[in-house]
């Protein structure tokens, strides 16, 4: 069977694209997902990301190379491997970024990607519980709800930010991102609303023109024998056998495999930097030196404090309290099990003179050595702060022609002076919050960072020792018109026909916030452009 469109990856963008394109019964769509179905119950319980992170059944379990910027530490890099992709294992936090992010994209030559262009796309997808209709949608598939569990220590953290000069806000997705308040979640009535749940589940059994194939690991692109730069299909492995899916004349393959998977598939198919390809034993089909380059990620610096009021550590570490949490969730879909990765969002300016916030806090009323493992034995909270617009750029490249072999991930965290100075300011800001009237009465001690942290050098060294990824890799197939761009503003791969990329990898620069909502928007934008091009006379 041949298809009009073959989508690689049923993640945040891929599910949107499959939904929108298959709405026309005359368009035949194939969606290939390397992971399995989203039947694991922990996927659908908001706090279940503790069970799906680092689980090879739902997580690719990538790992970075040792990073000099982190004193030689290698980090786990979870990415979703199931229907819904990373939207099925993420922290459920709905953040669009700053309007200036998208205006900057447009100023770089990406026509059609300004804030005024993309706001309608955010609204189209969204079904917001209580948002301003000028800014939020009510009729979309993606449920966005308000936090269903709050705590005394969370209110104290918000109060501390206000004392530091950050205004209180109910909607950081409004005209001005700066503010302190509660996160909005991609959830409905206490259940996760992943991209698969929102866009795929309602239609995958009723649309006869949509085929969804799970456990299908795409291994490369197929090209026309007489046109070496014309994509005609894909190859994939499933249940130990090799398969091919082919396009109809004029059809397209859309890579939505993410910031790791999409550049990997381009490179194993011979598209990329010829020197990188040659070193990996791959014959270059098309030179495109930007593939796998320009990698960006948000690096979270996680400070931990012991406090004198109960936090989720106490509840989770106590069998009876843990049972009570389960009962509350079972009966009312409220309480700690209805929480995503963080309760409180703070977007702040780390120094005077900035036009927009440059740091973001993710506050959690719990603490552990890293997300997804055993809680600390004391009452604790986590104050996680990240730089919103890092300057450091890394890269992701294959080392083998075999698509089953993981590529090498080199983030290059804290490799610029600007990022180092921002990390110092961020840690100082976080520590100063604990001295405020609102928060100081609850603080027993600082658990992380430990030891003497006084000078700027001490603060930077502490950041290098305790920072972790916040799971936002982007920009490895960046959009643009320069000679390092991989896709054009219509998401078509430069120099290759019948191929687009639509996921977080196309961001010219990382957005100022969490990346799930912007990636869904990219999926919406891709569909509009694909359908516009389809209607053009040939």
Secondary structure by P-SEA (a helix, b strand, c coil): ccccbbbccccaaaaaaaaaaaccccbbbbbbbccccccccccccccccccccccccccccccccccccccbbbbbbbbbccccccccccccccccccaaaaaaaaaaccccccccccaaaaaaaccccccccccccccccbbbbccccccaaaaaaaaaaaaacccccccccccccccbbbbbcccccccccccccccccccccccccbbbbccccccbbbbbccccccccccccccccccbbbbbcccbbbbbcccccaaaaaaaaaccccaaaaaaacccccccccccccbbbbbbbbbbbbbbcccccccccccaaaaaaaaaaaacccccccccccccbbbbbbcccccccccbbbbbbcccccccccccccccccccccccccccbbbbcccccccccccccccccccccaaaaaaaaaaaaaaaaaaaccccccccccccccccccccaaaaaaaaaabbbbccccccccccccccccccccccccccccccccccccccccccccccaaaaaaaaaaaaaaaaaaaaccc
